[in-house]
Amino acid sequence: MNTLKTTFLMALLTVLLVLAGGAIGGRGGMTFALIMAGVMNFVSYWFSDKIVLAMYGAQEVTEAEQPEFYGLVRQLATQAAIPMPRVYVIPSETPNAFATGRNPEHAAVAATAGIMRILTREELMGVMAHELTHVRNRDILISSVAATIAGAITYLAHMAQWAAIFGGGRDRDEEGGGFGLIIMAIVAPIAAMLIQMAISRSREFGADRGGAEISGNPLFLANALRKLEMANRQIPMGEASPATAHMFIVNPLTGGGIMSLFSTHPPMEERVRRLEEMAYGPRG
């Protein structure tokens, strides 16, 4: 069901991209939108890992430099039956972690210095097992493609705004054509963002379950998530970018209330509840 849901949402995102292109330039606009998405996805596929690691100043480490952390990742990679990823440490006191790379053969996992200070070995094991599940499920590629298509839709929405202002667009000679472009410019990026977030939330639940299975105890990850949520509120990651927030195990961006509706991560209470049900069985 998780795979079917993701496939449906990805298809919906692609349709929205094509419709946005068509609203601006008809069939030519659709073709342009698809070509633009293809180019963006090509760049994302080959270079997104290098870009995001450099963005956060991640430094690759060897077993000699970080024997305990490196050995933990190697143990989990063996249990997950995937190749050993490259291991990075981010010089940040905000406790967090993410995985990146286009496939299991070209993957990397990164953890902040802060996360290794506040978590026990078992809790860190649960976190890294979660990240290796993303690698095994190729979630990194899925989320990268979703992010680039959503970015393309937002770009087209900006084009639609200018087209409406200057009388452009496919329907500029028809009554109400400019109004249609304005609606597309407003609705399309919001819809794209919501679909992208739905994809991200769905993959997070799957990674939580897979991480619990790989580490051998769902409570390792449940306890870690509680600590990470509290610590990220106290020490927010100032350098975090909204474009990459979905990659981290917990949202590095602060914000509550209505902003939680636009989070790339599921509610923490729900994540912990599901993990505890794996350990103890359904409540009540």
C-alpha positions as CSV (number, residue, x, y, z in Angstrom):
1,M,0.0,0.0,0.0
2,N,2.9,2.4,0.8
3,T,4.4,1.8,-2.6
4,L,1.1,2.2,-4.4
5,K,0.4,5.4,-2.5
6,T,3.8,6.8,-3.4
7,T,3.4,5.8,-7.1
8,F,0.0,7.5,-7.2
9,L,1.3,10.7,-5.7
10,M,4.3,10.8,-8.0
11,A,1.9,10.4,-11.0
12,L,-0.3,13.1,-9.6
13,L,2.7,15.4,-9.3
14,T,3.8,14.8,-12.9
15,V,0.2,15.4,-14.1
16,L,0.2,18.7,-12.2
17,L,3.5,19.7,-13.9
18,V,2.2,19.0,-17.3
19,L,-1.1,20.9,-16.6
20,A,1.0,23.9,-15.4
21,G,3.0,23.9,-18.5
22,G,-0.1,23.5,-20.7
23,A,-1.8,26.4,-19.0
24,I,1.1,28.7,-19.9
25,G,2.0,27.5,-23.4
26,G,-0.4,24.8,-24.6
27,R,1.2,21.7,-26.0
28,G,4.5,23.5,-26.4
29,G,4.3,24.4,-22.7
30,M,3.7,20.8,-21.7
31,T,6.7,19.7,-23.7
32,F,8.8,22.4,-22.2
33,A,7.7,21.4,-18.7
34,L,8.6,17.7,-19.3
35,I,12.0,18.6,-20.7
36,M,12.7,20.9,-17.8
37,A,11.7,18.2,-15.3
38,G,13.9,15.7,-17.1
39,V,16.9,18.0,-16.9
40,M,16.3,18.8,-13.2
41,N,15.9,15.1,-12.4
42,F,19.1,14.2,-14.2
43,V,21.1,16.8,-12.2
44,S,19.3,15.7,-9.0
45,Y,20.0,12.0,-9.7
46,W,23.8,12.4,-10.3
47,F,24.7,15.4,-8.0
48,S,22.1,15.8,-5.2
49,D,24.2,13.9,-2.7
50,K,27.3,16.0,-3.3
51,I,25.3,19.2,-3.2
52,V,23.5,18.5,0.1
53,L,26.6,17.1,1.8
54,A,28.6,20.3,0.9
55,M,25.7,22.5,1.9
56,Y,25.9,21.2,5.5
57,G,29.7,21.0,5.6
58,A,29.7,17.2,6.1
59,Q,33.1,15.6,6.4
60,E,33.7,12.0,5.4
61,V,35.2,9.9,8.1
62,T,37.1,6.6,8.2
63,E,36.9,3.8,10.7
64,A,40.2,4.9,12.2
65,E,38.7,8.4,12.8
66,Q,35.3,7.3,14.1
67,P,35.6,3.6,15.0
68,E,32.4,3.3,17.1
69,F,30.1,5.2,14.7
70,Y,31.6,3.7,11.6
71,G,31.4,0.2,13.1
72,L,27.8,0.7,14.0
73,V,26.9,1.7,10.5
74,R,28.8,-1.2,9.0
75,Q,27.0,-3.6,11.4
76,L,23.6,-2.2,10.4
77,A,24.4,-2.2,6.7
78,T,25.3,-5.9,7.0
79,Q,22.0,-6.6,8.8
80,A,20.1,-4.6,6.1
81,A,21.9,-6.6,3.4
82,I,23.1,-3.4,1.5
83,P,26.6,-2.2,0.6
84,M,28.5,-0.2,3.1
85,P,27.7,3.5,2.5
86,R,30.1,6.4,2.9
87,V,30.0,7.8,6.4
88,Y,29.9,11.6,7.2
89,V,29.8,13.7,10.3
90,I,28.2,17.2,10.2
91,P,29.9,19.7,12.5
92,S,26.6,20.9,14.1
93,E,25.4,20.7,17.7
94,T,21.8,20.2,16.5
95,P,21.2,16.5,16.8
96,N,20.0,15.1,13.5
97,A,20.9,12.7,10.6
98,F,20.1,12.0,7.0
99,A,20.9,9.6,4.1
100,T,21.6,10.6,0.5
101,G,22.8,9.0,-2.7
102,R,21.1,7.8,-5.9
103,N,21.1,4.1,-5.0
104,P,22.4,1.6,-2.4
105,E,25.7,1.3,-4.3
106,H,26.3,5.1,-4.2
107,A,24.8,6.0,-0.8
108,A,26.1,8.1,2.1
109,V,24.8,8.6,5.7
110,A,25.5,11.7,7.7
111,A,25.0,12.4,11.4
112,T,25.7,15.6,13.3
113,A,28.2,15.8,16.1
114,G,25.3,16.7,18.4
115,I,23.3,13.5,17.8
116,M,26.3,11.4,18.8
117,R,26.6,13.2,22.1
118,I,23.0,12.9,23.3
119,L,21.9,9.4,22.1
120,T,22.9,6.1,23.6
121,R,24.4,3.5,21.3
122,E,21.1,1.7,21.0
123,E,19.2,4.9,20.2
124,L,21.8,5.9,17.6
125,M,21.5,2.4,16.2
126,G,17.7,3.0,15.7
127,V,18.4,6.3,14.0
128,M,21.0,4.9,11.5
129,A,18.9,1.8,10.8
130,H,16.1,4.3,9.8
131,E,18.4,6.0,7.5
132,L,19.7,2.8,6.0
133,T,16.1,1.8,5.3
134,H,15.7,4.9,3.2
135,V,18.8,3.7,1.3
136,R,17.5,0.2,0.9
137,N,14.0,1.4,-0.3
138,R,15.6,4.0,-2.6
139,D,13.5,6.7,-0.9
140,I,16.3,9.2,-1.5
141,L,15.8,9.0,-5.3
142,I,12.0,9.2,-4.9
143,S,12.2,12.3,-2.6
144,S,14.7,13.9,-4.9
145,V,12.6,13.5,-8.0
146,A,9.5,14.7,-6.1
147,A,11.4,17.8,-4.9
148,T,12.7,18.6,-8.4
149,I,9.3,18.2,-10.0
150,A,7.7,20.4,-7.3
151,G,10.5,22.9,-7.9
152,A,9.7,22.9,-11.6
153,I,6.0,23.5,-10.9
154,T,6.9,26.4,-8.7
155,Y,9.1,27.8,-11.5
156,L,6.2,27.5,-14.0
157,A,3.9,29.2,-11.5
158,H,6.2,32.2,-11.4
159,M,6.1,32.2,-15.3
160,A,2.3,32.1,-15.1
161,Q,2.3,35.1,-12.9
162,W,4.3,37.2,-15.4
163,A,2.3,35.8,-18.3
164,A,-0.9,36.9,-16.6
165,I,0.5,40.4,-15.9
166,F,1.7,40.9,-19.5
167,G,-1.2,39.2,-21.2
168,G,0.6,36.0,-22.1
169,G,-0.4,32.3,-21.9
170,R,-2.3,29.9,-24.0
171,D,-5.7,31.5,-23.4
172,R,-4.7,35.1,-23.5
173,D,-7.2,35.9,-26.3
174,E,-10.0,34.1,-24.5
175,E,-12.2,35.7,-21.9
176,G,-10.9,35.0,-18.4
177,G,-7.6,33.6,-19.7
178,G,-5.6,35.9,-17.5
179,F,-7.7,34.9,-14.5
180,G,-7.0,31.2,-15.2
181,L,-3.3,31.8,-15.2
182,I,-3.5,33.6,-11.9
183,I,-5.4,30.7,-10.4
184,M,-2.8,28.3,-11.8
185,A,0.0,30.4,-10.4
186,I,-1.5,30.3,-6.9
187,V,-2.9,26.8,-6.7
188,A,-0.2,24.8,-8.6
189,P,2.7,25.4,-6.2
190,I,0.6,24.8,-3.1
191,A,-0.8,21.6,-4.5
192,A,2.8,20.5,-5.5
193,M,4.1,21.2,-2.0
194,L,1.3,19.2,-0.4
195,I,1.8,16.3,-2.7
196,Q,5.6,16.3,-2.0
197,M,4.9,16.4,1.7
198,A,2.5,13.5,1.5
199,I,5.2,11.5,-0.3
200,S,7.8,12.4,2.3
201,R,5.5,11.5,5.2
202,S,4.6,8.1,3.7
203,R,8.3,7.2,3.2
204,E,9.1,8.3,6.8
205,F,6.6,5.8,8.3
206,G,8.1,3.1,6.1
207,A,11.6,3.9,7.2
208,D,10.6,3.9,10.9
209,R,9.2,0.4,10.5
210,G,12.3,-0.8,8.5
211,G,14.6,0.8,11.0
212,A,12.9,-0.9,13.9
213,E,13.3,-4.3,12.2
214,I,16.9,-3.8,11.2
215,S,18.0,-2.6,14.7
216,G,16.0,-5.4,16.4
217,N,14.0,-3.2,18.8
218,P,11.4,-0.6,17.9
219,L,12.0,1.2,21.2
220,F,15.5,2.2,20.2
221,L,14.1,4.5,17.5
222,A,11.1,5.5,19.6
223,N,13.3,6.8,22.4
224,A,15.7,8.5,20.0
225,L,12.8,10.3,18.3
226,R,11.6,11.7,21.6
227,K,15.0,13.0,22.4
228,L,15.6,14.5,18.9
229,E,12.3,16.3,18.8
230,M,13.0,18.0,22.1
231,A,16.6,18.8,21.3
232,N,15.7,20.3,17.9
233,R,13.3,22.7,19.6
234,Q,16.1,23.8,22.0
235,I,18.9,23.9,19.5
236,P,17.4,24.6,16.0
237,M,19.6,24.1,13.0
238,G,20.1,27.7,11.8
239,E,21.7,26.6,8.5
240,A,18.9,24.2,7.6
241,S,17.2,24.8,4.2
242,P,13.5,24.1,3.5
243,A,14.5,22.4,0.3
244,T,16.4,19.7,2.2
245,A,14.4,19.5,5.4
246,H,12.6,16.4,4.3
247,M,15.9,14.5,4.2
248,F,16.5,14.7,8.0
249,I,15.1,12.1,10.4
250,V,13.4,14.9,12.4
251,N,12.4,18.3,10.9
252,P,15.3,20.7,11.5
253,L,13.0,23.7,10.9
254,T,11.1,25.2,13.9
255,G,7.4,26.1,13.7
256,G,4.2,24.9,15.3
257,G,0.5,25.5,14.9
258,I,-0.6,25.9,11.3
259,M,3.0,25.4,10.1
260,S,2.8,21.8,11.3
261,L,0.2,21.2,8.5
262,F,3.0,21.9,6.0
263,S,5.6,19.7,7.6
264,T,7.5,17.1,5.5
265,H,7.5,14.8,8.5
266,P,4.6,12.9,10.2
267,P,3.5,14.0,13.7
268,M,6.1,12.7,16.2
269,E,3.4,11.4,18.4
270,E,2.1,9.1,15.6
271,R,5.6,7.9,14.7
272,V,6.3,7.0,18.3
273,R,2.9,5.4,18.8
274,R,3.4,3.1,15.8
275,L,6.9,2.1,17.0
276,E,5.5,1.3,20.5
277,E,2.8,-0.8,18.9
278,M,5.4,-2.8,17.1
279,A,7.1,-3.5,20.5
280,Y,4.0,-4.0,22.7
281,G,1.1,-4.6,20.3
282,P,-2.0,-2.4,19.7
283,R,-3.2,-0.3,22.6
284,G,-6.5,-0.9,24.3
